[in-house]
Amino acid sequence: MTLPAWKTTTLTKTQATAAKLPVSDGYFTDSHGNSVARTHFDYIRDHLGYRIEIRQARYAKVSSGLSVQVDLVNWGFAAPKHPRPALLTLLNANGQTVSKVDTGADWRTWLPGPRSETSEPAAEPATQTITGTLPLPAAPGTYFLGLLLPHPTTSAGAYTVRCANTGVWFPPNPGVNILAAVTL
């Protein structure tokens, strides 16, 4: 198949699954659950390298702050190559960071699942869990719990990783993937 054909030939979830390609839950649907047309080119473009998806975020107020656990998977074809911090953040309604903690996680260990050209059975990638405890803000109110994967040598927002989930991007603070609204 040629590149122009890749750009026009439709790929369905059934075809991708039959080919033992990694498929995240929402890749073939939009944020409203409607089917989205994908081509072979779209699929390859979207999965070259890493494709980090947030599976679940759990949090609880504890005496030392807000304890957070985040489960992630890598649906891409490769693990991330260069180091970068994995930060948990609390943002106010204006998108300003009021609390931040480095989880100490090495995102280069977030490996994709087994490859289809091997004899390994098709399976989901391993779930990675990152944890941290955020200091609580001084004022009570509703805050946004987020995950920030910034480039280590640029300013906030520049070259940060946007997770593959629909609706996690926070426009007032580019770069933060929103996990939940939290009332403290």
N, C-alpha and C positions, 0 to 999 in steps of 0.2 A: 504494500500500500504506500502511496506517495504522500508527501506532506499536504498538498491541497486536498487529497481525499481524507486525511485524518481530520482536517478542519471542517469537513462537511458530513462525515459519516457519524450517525448517532450511536451512542453507547448507552445501553440501558443498565439498570441495576442488576437485572437477571444475567445479562451477558458478563458484566464485571465479576459477579459472584461465581459464575460458571468457570471463568478464567482464573479463579482463585486470586483475584486482585483485592487489595484492601479497600473496604467501602465503609465509611462512617455512616452513622444513622441518618443524618440529614443531607448527605451530599447530593442526592437526586431529588430533593424537595426544597422549597423555599421556606421562609419563616412561618408561613401560614399552612404548611403541609401540602401545598400544590406541587405537582410534578414539574421538574425543571429539565429541559432538554440539555443534554451534555454530548459533546463529541469526543472522539478518541483523543484529539489534540487537547481539549479542555482537561481531560482526566490526567494526561501525562504532565501538562503544565502545572496542574494543581497538586500533584503528588511527587514531583521531582524534589529531592531533598526531604526535609521534614514537613509534617503537617500535624501540628499539635492541637488536640481537642480536649477541652475541659469536660470531664465526665460528671463530676459532682464536687460540691463544696459544702463542708460542714463547719459550723462555728458554734462556739458557746462562750458566754461571758464567764470568766473565772476571776479569782482575786487579783491575778497579775495582769489581766487585760482581756483581750479577745483571742481565744484559742481557735486556730483555723487549720483545717486539713483540706487539701485539694487533690482530687484524683484526676490524672491526665493520661492520655494515650497518644502515641505517634502513629498516624495513619499513613505517613509518607513512605518513600522508598529508602530513606537513609536517616541516620541519627544526625543531630546538629553537630557541626564541626568545631566551631570556635566557642570559647567560654563566654558566658554572660551571666549576670546575677538573676536569680528568681526572687522577686520581691513581692511581698503581700502589702497592700496599701488600704488605707481608709481615706475616702474623699468626701468632702462636703458637697452640698447641692451645686456649688459653683465650679466643681471639678478640682478644687485645691486639695492637695495632699495634707491631711492633718495627722497621719500616723503611717509609719512605714517600717518594715522589718525584712531583713535578708533571711531567706529560708536556709541558705547554705547548700541548696540542692545544686548538683552538677547536671545541667540539662543535656550534656553530651552523652549521658547514660540512658536517655529516653529513647530506647531502641524501637524500631518498627517491628511488626510481626514477621512471621516466617515468610519467605519468598516463594512465589508460585513455581519458579523453575527448579526448586529443590524437591526432594522427596518428602519434605515435612508436610504434615497435614495443614490445610488452610485453617488459620485461627486468628483471633483478634490479637492485636499487639498487647504486650503486658501493661497493666495499669501501674503507673508511677504515682506515689503519694508524696506530696510536699507538705510540710507543717511549719507553723510559726505562731508566736503569740504577739499580737499587736498591742502597744500601749493604748489605753482608752483616751479619747479626746476629753478635754475639760468640760465642754458644754454637752448636755444631753441633746438628743435629736436623731434624725435619720441620716445615715451615712451609706456610702457605697463601698462595699468590700471588693477589692480588685487584685488582679495579678498583673505584674509588670515585668516584662523580659526585655530590659533596655540593652542597647549596644553599650559595651563598657567604656567606650572612649568618646561618646557624643553626648550632647545635651539631652535632657528629658524629652521624650516624644520622637526624637529622630532615630530612625532605623529600629524601632521596637518591634517585637514579634506580635502580630495579630493572630489570635487563636482561630481555629477553623470553625468554631461555633457561630451560628447566626445570632446577631443581636447582642454580642458581648462588648462591642467597641463603644467607648465613652467619648463622644465628640468634644465635650468641654476640656478633656484632658487626654489628648492623643497619646496612644500607647498603652493605656490601661484597659485590660480586659475585665469587665465587670462580672463578678460572680454572684452578688446578691445585694439587696438593699437591707440594711441592718438598723434597727431602732435600738439606741443605747440610752 
